[in-house]
Amino acid sequence: MPEIPDLEAIRHFLEPRLRGNPVASMEARIPWLVRTGADSLGTLVGHAFTEVRRTGKFLLFATDDARLLVVNPMLTRRFHWAEPAERKRPLTGLILGFADGHELRYSDARRMGRFYLVAADALATVPQFAELGPDALAVDEATFLKRLARHSGQIKSTLTNQKFIAGIGNAYSDEMLWEAGLHPHRRRATMGVEEQRRPFAAMRSTLVWAQPLVEEQARERLYQDNREWRAHLRVHHRAEQPCPRCGHAIQGQTRGGSETNYCLRCQPLLGEAKARARAAEGAGAGEEPSG
């Protein structure tokens, strides 16, 4: 599933190409991907996009007539910036043609993506949008910690909960927790205040580190087949490979089709009793209790 670095790369690639470039044609090959109705998308013809924004895992294409084309790419999306004569990818569901002769194509192997065309002031009508937590690139540490205090469960599940923080998914949560030295199954309720600050710092540093690497790949691959940009990741999908920090074999667990990867040496899973004792010691030294 695309996460912030992926969507930011797509956004930065597309915005200068779409801005002021009127839509010349629209073809909805899989009409039900367009949840406002395929016919309404045809009203984009003759209008141009003024900017491309991102909130969480949504891309928002703003039009020159105060509307938003909101895209939730979901699991298997592929955007392709192409010449009309180029071969279309399998399961191409939507094609927007532009005045400069290019096409923006969207293909989706599982047909899970969703498109919504709404008024600029009607974002709350887009399913899931109104429930999003603050964006991972916009939230400050105080807000992050305050929201984290409401969640006592496993830290990876919390980070990937879009109602908590928007934009983090399975892959980058693994990277952030490796950076933070926290086991993905570690419960927030067993973490002291300093440990609770680590995911915030790791979230910022990981996203800052990943974005230019992903954008470098996107510059060519949106002209080709933009598969998941994951070659740069350090632990995710690296089971049995050496940890780049300590050399210990990276662990892998798969649940519900999602893989979790971590280094047990760098990210030990402390026993609940031991972790609570450490949290209590931190509180006695001046830290607030972690709950």
C-alpha positions, 0 to 999 in steps of 0.5 A: 500500500502506498505510504507518505514517501510514495505518495509524495513522490507521485505528487511531486512528479505529477503536479508540474505536469498537470498544473495548467494542462487542461483535461482533454478526455476521460475514459473510465474503463472500470466505472465503479472505481469512481465512487461519485459516478463515472459520468461526473468525472467527465465534467473535468474535461476542459478544466485544469488542475491547479495543484496536487496535495496529499493528506494521509494516504489520499491524493487531492487534485484541485481543479480550477473550478473549486473542486477536488478529485480525491484518490485513495489508491489502496493496495495495488495502484499504479499511476502511469504518465504515458504517450497515447500510443504506449501499451496500456497496463493490465486492468487500467481502470481510468485514463485522463487525457491532457492538452499536451498529449499525455495521458495519466493512467491508473491501473489497479490489479485488485480494483481496490482504489477509489476516486471521488469528485467533490466540491472543495469544501465537501472533503468530509463526505469522502469515506474515511477522510473525516476520521483521519488523525493528523498527518504524520508530516504535520503533527508536532511532538506534543500532539503525537504524545497526547494522542499516543497516551490514548492507545495502550496496545502494540505500538505498530498497530497504533502507528498504522491506525489512520485515526491515530496518525495518517499516512503510515503503513506496514512498510514504514512502520517497520522502518520507524520502529527499527530506527526507534529500537522498539519491538513492533509488538511492544505495548505502549502501556509498558513504555516510559515517556522517553521511549514514547518519544522515540517513535515520533523522532523516528517517524520524522527522520525515516520519512525525511530519509526516504523521500528523496530516495523514492522520488529519484526512483519515481522520476523514471518509473512513472513513465514505466511501471511504478511498482512498489518503491521498496529497494531502499528499505532497511528491514521491511521485507528483509527477513533472514538478511543481516540487520544493517545496524548489528548484523543479526538476522532480521525476523519476519512474521506474516499475519493477515497477509501483512509482513512485519520485520524487525531485528530482535537484537536491536528491538528486544521485546521486553517482558511485560513485568520488566517493562513496567518496572522500567517505566516505573523507575523512569517515573520515580526519576521524574518521568510521568507514568506511562499508564 
